[in-house]
Amino acid sequence: MLRPEDEKMFEQILEQYGLSTNIEYIETAIVFVGLIIILKIFKTVLLKYLKIIAQKTVNKIDDHIVYAIDKLGFWFYVGVSLYITTHYFLELEKDLLWTIDRIILIIFTYYGIRIAQVFIDFLSEELIEKNKKEGQPDGEEIIHIGGQILKYGLWVIAALFVLSNLGIDVIPLIAGASIGGIAIAFALQNILTDVFASFSIYFDKPFRVGDFIVVGQDSGIVKKIGIKSTRLTSLQGEEIIISNKTLTETKINNYKRMEKRRVIFQIGITYNTPLEKVKKVTSIIKKIIEEDKDLELDRTNFLRFGDYALIFETAYFVKSNSYAVYAAKQERINLRIMEEFKKEKISFAYPTQTVYYQKIS
């Protein structure tokens, strides 16, 4: 038992914090503990129900919702219970209520960020899975790093939000961080340029894994798009490594994106070919190209008088972006031209010079 003077002093302490009686404090504590237990039971029952639903669906969003709810732990129950008891069951002094509200804010912010991270992971997995289904596995590394940057950014924003609500001026902190960030950016300028270039390549998609591209004097099939560089395999088989910064600043020819390939070739026949044979050349070439349904003739013309030959130029389209298909089609055309010219006794020209001289007596 407390002495009268001790009891009076205890009541004064309770009154100082807005607690009029000992019974009120005990009742509030019971409600506080009861709320924690109820929330725990409610979460368990809700999770069980949601897991049953998630098992019946094909999509993954409900699985991540279950996982996000499962992230709500003991301190979340404490935060909710503390808010209810302090705002609806007690009348506290303003300063004490302010302190409790800030504690609750920290708890809710922490769990809010954890749930947001779950959905960032979900979106990252969905993007990676979508790329794989489309036969484009490139970008997995970039997506993971982008997700990590978002997560760290959320924690920074959350920290500034909490500090601001605690009454701390965050402007100097932001200014200091900005100056430090600028210094780091200058120190890592080349690396960061390549990293940001990789994001530009991923979102703009000027090429993908499997595309045949030409960059300046280099050409090859794209094998991997990394954070700092992109790797090509040349036609000779060696690996070519090009920085992402170079790729975003250089003209790129992407042959994989062609729906059809335009081909131009020239042939020359001798000057002593009879005129009626010369007139037949364009008809012969036109017939050969039109024989193939995968080819589309653009034009064929007697173009000019060359130094040692009559020059004919032909342009046609191959309805494929494959270099191998183009090479096979051009080979067939060349062989057929040789066959038809042999039948018509038309001779191909080759570099020769004829010297005419006159005897002077």
C-alpha positions in Angstrom: 0.0 0.0 0.0 1.2 3.5 -0.8 1.4 6.1 1.9 -1.1 9.0 1.5 1.7 11.4 0.5 3.0 8.9 -2.1 -0.4 8.4 -3.5 -1.0 12.1 -3.8 2.4 12.5 -5.5 1.5 9.7 -8.0 -1.9 11.3 -8.8 -0.1 14.6 -9.4 2.2 12.8 -11.9 -0.8 11.2 -13.6 -2.6 14.5 -13.8 0.5 16.1 -15.3 0.2 13.8 -18.3 -3.5 13.9 -18.5 -4.3 10.7 -16.6 -6.8 11.4 -14.0 -6.9 8.0 -12.3 -4.9 4.8 -12.0 -7.9 2.8 -13.3 -8.0 4.8 -16.5 -4.3 4.0 -17.1 -4.9 0.3 -16.5 -8.0 0.2 -18.7 -6.0 1.9 -21.5 -3.2 -0.6 -21.2 -5.7 -3.5 -21.4 -7.2 -2.0 -24.6 -3.7 -1.4 -26.0 -2.7 -5.1 -25.5 -6.1 -6.3 -26.7 -5.8 -4.3 -29.9 -2.4 -5.8 -30.6 -3.8 -9.3 -30.2 -6.9 -8.6 -32.3 -4.7 -7.1 -35.1 -2.4 -10.2 -35.0 -5.4 -12.5 -35.2 -7.0 -10.4 -38.0 -3.8 -10.5 -40.0 -3.5 -14.3 -39.6 -7.1 -14.9 -40.7 -6.9 -12.4 -43.6 -3.6 -13.9 -44.8 -5.1 -17.4 -44.8 -8.1 -16.3 -46.8 -6.0 -14.3 -49.3 -3.6 -17.2 -49.8 -6.5 -19.4 -50.8 -7.6 -16.9 -53.3 -4.1 -16.4 -54.6 -3.7 -20.1 -55.3 -6.7 -20.0 -57.6 -5.4 -17.2 -59.8 -2.7 -17.2 -62.5 -1.4 -13.6 -62.0 1.3 -12.8 -59.5 -0.1 -9.5 -58.1 -2.2 -11.2 -55.4 0.9 -13.2 -54.3 2.8 -10.0 -53.8 -0.2 -8.4 -51.9 -0.2 -11.4 -49.5 3.6 -11.0 -49.1 3.2 -7.3 -48.5 0.6 -7.8 -45.8 2.9 -10.5 -44.2 5.5 -7.8 -43.9 3.4 -6.0 -41.3 4.9 -7.1 -38.1 4.7 -6.5 -34.3 5.7 -2.8 -34.4 2.9 -2.1 -36.9 0.4 -3.5 -34.4 2.0 -1.3 -31.7 1.7 1.8 -33.9 -2.0 1.2 -34.7 -2.9 0.4 -31.1 -0.9 3.3 -29.8 -2.7 5.7 -32.2 -6.2 4.4 -31.2 -5.6 4.4 -27.4 -3.9 7.8 -27.3 -6.4 9.5 -29.6 -9.7 7.9 -28.5 -9.2 6.7 -24.9 -6.9 9.2 -23.3 -6.6 12.9 -23.0 -2.9 13.6 -23.0 -0.8 16.7 -22.7 -0.1 18.3 -26.1 3.7 17.7 -25.9 3.4 14.1 -25.0 0.8 13.5 -27.7 3.1 15.2 -30.2 5.9 12.8 -29.2 3.7 9.7 -29.5 2.4 10.9 -32.9 6.0 11.2 -34.2 6.8 7.6 -33.0 3.7 6.4 -34.8 4.7 8.3 -37.9 8.2 6.6 -37.9 6.5 3.2 -37.5 4.0 3.7 -40.4 6.7 5.3 -42.6 9.0 2.3 -42.1 6.3 -0.3 -43.0 5.0 1.9 -45.9 8.5 1.8 -47.5 8.8 -2.0 -47.0 5.5 -2.5 -48.7 6.5 -0.2 -51.6 9.7 -2.2 -52.0 7.6 -5.4 -52.4 5.8 -3.8 -55.4 9.0 -2.4 -56.9 10.3 -6.0 -56.9 7.0 -7.2 -58.4 7.2 -4.6 -61.3 10.9 -5.5 -61.9 10.1 -9.2 -62.1 7.2 -8.5 -64.5 9.4 -6.4 -66.8 12.1 -9.1 -66.8 9.5 -11.9 -67.5 7.9 -9.8 -70.3 11.3 -9.3 -72.0 12.0 -13.0 -71.8 8.6 -13.9 -73.3 9.4 -11.6 -76.2 12.7 -13.3 -76.7 14.6 -10.3 -75.4 16.5 -11.2 -72.2 18.5 -7.9 -72.4 17.9 -5.4 -69.7 17.7 -7.7 -66.6 20.7 -6.1 -65.1 19.5 -2.6 -65.8 16.0 -3.4 -64.3 17.6 -4.8 -61.1 19.8 -1.7 -60.7 16.9 0.6 -61.5 14.8 -1.1 -58.8 17.6 -0.8 -56.3 18.0 2.9 -57.0 14.2 3.4 -56.5 14.4 1.6 -53.2 17.3 3.6 -51.9 15.6 6.8 -53.1 12.4 5.9 -51.2 14.5 5.5 -48.0 16.1 8.9 -48.5 12.7 10.5 -49.1 11.3 8.8 -46.0 14.2 9.9 -43.9 13.8 13.5 -45.0 10.0 13.3 -44.4 10.5 12.0 -40.9 13.2 14.6 -40.0 11.0 17.3 -41.4 8.1 16.2 -39.2 10.4 16.1 -36.2 11.0 19.8 -36.6 14.4 19.5 -38.2 15.2 21.8 -41.1 16.1 19.5 -44.0 17.0 22.2 -46.4 20.7 22.3 -45.3 20.8 18.5 -45.4 19.5 18.5 -49.0 22.0 21.2 -49.9 24.9 19.4 -48.4 23.8 16.1 -50.0 23.6 17.9 -53.4 27.1 19.3 -53.1 28.4 15.9 -52.1 26.5 14.3 -54.9 28.0 16.8 -57.4 31.5 16.0 -56.2 30.9 12.3 -56.5 29.3 12.7 -59.9 32.4 14.6 -61.2 34.7 11.9 -59.8 32.6 9.1 -61.4 31.7 11.1 -64.5 32.7 8.5 -67.1 31.2 5.6 -65.3 27.9 7.4 -64.6 27.7 8.5 -68.2 27.8 4.9 -69.3 25.3 3.9 -66.7 22.8 6.5 -67.7 23.4 5.7 -71.4 22.5 2.0 -70.6 19.1 3.3 -69.3 18.7 5.3 -72.4 19.4 2.2 -74.6 17.0 0.1 -72.6 14.0 2.5 -72.8 14.7 3.8 -76.3 15.7 0.4 -77.7 17.7 1.4 -80.8 18.8 -2.3 -80.8 18.2 -5.5 -78.9 20.0 -8.7 -78.2 20.3 -10.6 -81.5 20.2 -7.6 -83.8 23.0 -7.1 -86.3 24.3 -3.6 -86.1 27.1 -1.5 -87.6 28.8 1.1 -85.4 31.4 3.1 -87.3 34.0 0.6 -88.5 32.7 -2.2 -86.2 29.8 -4.6 -86.9 28.3 -7.7 -85.3 25.4 -9.3 -83.5 24.5 -7.9 -80.2 25.1 -10.5 -77.5 24.7 -8.5 -74.2 23.7 -5.0 -73.2 25.4 -4.3 -69.9 25.5 -1.4 -67.5 28.7 0.1 -68.8 29.2 -1.5 -72.2 27.5 -3.6 -74.9 29.1 -6.7 -76.4 29.0 -7.7 -80.1 30.1 -10.8 -81.8 31.6 -10.0 -85.2 31.1 -12.0 -88.4 34.7 -13.3 -87.8 33.8 -14.5 -84.3 35.7 -12.1 -82.1 34.0 -10.2 -79.3 33.7 -6.4 -79.7 33.1 -4.3 -76.5 31.7 -0.8 -77.1 30.9 1.7 -74.3 27.3 2.6 -73.9 28.2 6.3 -74.1 29.7 5.7 -77.6 26.6 3.9 -78.7 24.3 6.8 -77.7 26.5 9.3 -79.5 27.2 7.4 -82.7 25.2 6.6 -85.8 24.0 3.0 -85.6 22.8 1.0 -88.6 20.5 -1.8 -87.4 20.0 -4.3 -90.1 17.7 -6.5 -88.0 15.0 -3.8 -88.2 14.8 -4.0 -92.0 11.5 -5.5 -93.3 13.2 -5.9 -96.7 16.6 -5.3 -98.1 17.3 -3.1 -101.1 20.0 -4.4 -103.4 21.8 -2.6 -106.2 24.2 -4.3 -108.6 25.9 -3.5 -111.9 27.1 -5.6 -114.8 29.0 -4.6 -117.9 28.9 -6.0 -121.5 31.4 -5.5 -124.3 31.2 -2.5 -126.6 31.1 -4.7 -129.7 27.7 -6.3 -128.6 25.1 -5.9 -131.4 22.4 -3.3 -130.7 19.6 -5.8 -130.7 21.4 -7.8 -128.0 22.0 -4.7 -125.9 18.3 -4.1 -126.0 17.6 -7.6 -124.6 19.7 -7.2 -121.5 17.2 -5.3 -119.3 14.4 -7.8 -120.3 16.6 -10.7 -119.4 17.4 -9.3 -116.0 13.7 -8.3 -115.3 12.5 -11.8 -116.2 15.1 -13.5 -113.9 14.1 -11.3 -110.9 10.4 -11.7 -111.4 10.8 -15.5 -111.5 11.4 -15.4 -107.7 8.3 -14.5 -105.6 10.6 -13.4 -102.7 12.1 -10.6 -104.9 10.6 -7.3 -106.0 12.1 -5.5 -109.0 12.6 -1.7 -108.5 14.3 -0.9 -111.8 16.8 -2.1 -114.4 18.5 0.3 -116.9 21.3 0.7 -119.4 23.0 3.3 -117.2 26.1 4.6 -118.9 29.0 4.1 -121.2 31.9 3.0 -119.1 35.6 3.1 -119.8 35.6 -0.5 -121.1 32.0 -1.7 -120.9 28.3 -0.8 -121.4 27.1 -0.5 -117.8 23.7 -1.8 -116.7 22.4 -1.1 -113.2 19.6 -3.1 -111.4 17.8 -2.4 -108.1 15.5 -4.9 -106.4 14.2 -5.7 -103.0 14.6 -9.0 -101.0 11.6 -9.6 -98.8 13.8 -10.5 -95.8 16.3 -8.8 -93.5 18.6 -11.8 -93.5 22.0 -11.3 -95.1 22.2 -15.1 -95.8 18.9 -14.9 -97.7 20.1 -11.9 -99.7 23.4 -13.7 -100.6 21.6 -16.8 -101.8 19.2 -14.7 -103.9 22.0 -12.7 -105.5 23.9 -15.9 -106.3 20.9 -17.3 -108.1 20.5 -14.1 -110.1 24.2 -14.1 -111.1 24.0 -17.7 -112.3 20.8 -17.2 -114.2 22.3 -14.1 -115.9 25.3 -16.1 -117.0 23.0 -18.8 -118.4 20.9 -16.4 -120.4 23.9 -14.4 -121.7 25.5 -17.6 -122.8 22.3 -18.5 -124.8 22.2 -15.0 -126.3 25.9 -14.9 -126.9 26.3 -11.8 -124.9 29.8 -11.3 -123.5 30.7 -9.8 -120.2 33.3 -7.0 -120.3 36.5 -7.0 -118.4 39.2 -4.4 -118.1 40.9 -4.3 -121.5 42.3 -1.7 -123.8 42.4 -1.8 -127.6 45.0 0.2 -129.3 44.4 1.3 -132.9 47.3 2.5 -135.0 47.6 3.7 -138.5 50.7 3.1 -140.6 51.9 6.3 -142.2 53.9 5.8 -145.4 
